[in-house]
Amino acid sequence: MMDTLVYMVEQLIPEDNPQDDTDHHKNTRRLTEQPIETIDDRNFSQDEIRQIIEDFNPMKAPGPGGITSDFLTLVLKAYPKL
């Protein structure tokens, strides 16, 4: 089983070597290193983040990101100072 998993990882997840980047990949890498700032950016307090997480409805399906209220509850347990 372990050999199969190792083989799958080696085949499906290539090494990230910047020297092999195409121009497209170089541009993508450059963009990810720049902070995204918009006119309406603002800082959120820990209380605001906690309140948003606590307000998630466990009876609703996850969105496109696949984040569920159960997952967020685990995050709050793992990071109680959040």
C-alpha positions as CSV (number, residue, x, y, z in Angstrom):
1,M,0.0,0.0,0.0
2,M,2.8,2.4,0.9
3,D,4.6,1.8,-2.4
4,T,1.4,2.6,-4.2
5,L,0.9,5.9,-2.4
6,V,4.6,6.9,-2.9
7,Y,4.2,6.1,-6.6
8,M,1.0,8.1,-7.0
9,V,2.6,11.1,-5.3
10,E,5.6,10.9,-7.5
11,Q,3.5,10.7,-10.6
12,L,0.7,13.2,-9.7
13,I,2.6,15.9,-7.8
14,P,5.7,17.1,-9.6
15,E,8.6,18.8,-7.9
16,D,8.3,22.5,-7.7
17,N,11.5,23.7,-9.4
18,P,11.5,27.4,-10.3
19,Q,14.3,26.7,-12.9
20,D,11.8,24.6,-14.9
21,D,9.2,27.5,-15.0
22,T,7.8,28.7,-18.3
23,D,7.2,32.4,-18.7
24,H,3.6,31.8,-17.6
25,H,4.8,30.0,-14.5
26,K,7.3,32.7,-13.7
27,N,4.6,35.3,-14.0
28,T,2.2,33.3,-11.8
29,R,4.9,32.8,-9.2
30,R,5.7,36.6,-9.2
31,L,2.0,37.5,-8.8
32,T,1.6,35.2,-5.8
33,E,4.5,36.9,-4.0
34,Q,2.8,40.3,-4.2
35,P,0.2,41.3,-1.7
36,I,-3.3,41.9,-3.1
37,E,-4.5,45.2,-2.0
38,T,-7.9,46.7,-2.9
39,I,-9.5,50.0,-2.0
40,D,-11.8,48.3,0.5
41,D,-9.2,46.3,2.3
42,R,-9.4,46.5,6.1
43,N,-8.0,44.6,9.0
44,F,-10.3,42.2,10.9
45,S,-10.2,41.8,14.7
46,Q,-10.0,38.3,16.3
47,D,-13.5,38.8,17.7
48,E,-14.9,39.6,14.2
49,I,-13.3,36.4,12.8
50,R,-14.5,34.3,15.7
51,Q,-18.1,35.7,15.3
52,I,-18.2,34.9,11.6
53,I,-17.0,31.3,12.2
54,E,-19.5,30.8,15.0
55,D,-22.3,32.1,12.8
56,F,-21.7,29.4,10.1
57,N,-24.9,27.3,9.8
58,P,-24.0,23.6,10.2
59,M,-27.2,22.7,8.2
60,K,-25.9,24.3,5.0
61,A,-23.8,22.7,2.4
62,P,-20.2,23.9,2.0
63,G,-19.4,26.4,-0.6
64,P,-17.0,26.0,-3.6
65,G,-14.0,26.0,-1.2
66,G,-15.4,22.9,0.6
67,I,-15.2,24.6,4.0
68,T,-17.8,23.3,6.4
69,S,-18.9,24.6,9.8
70,D,-17.5,21.4,11.3
71,F,-14.1,22.3,9.9
72,L,-14.3,25.8,11.3
73,T,-15.3,24.5,14.7
74,L,-12.2,22.3,14.7
75,V,-10.1,25.4,13.8
76,L,-11.6,27.3,16.8
77,K,-10.7,24.3,19.1
78,A,-7.2,24.1,17.7
79,Y,-6.7,27.9,17.9
80,P,-8.7,29.0,20.9
81,K,-7.0,32.5,21.0
82,L,-8.5,33.2,17.5
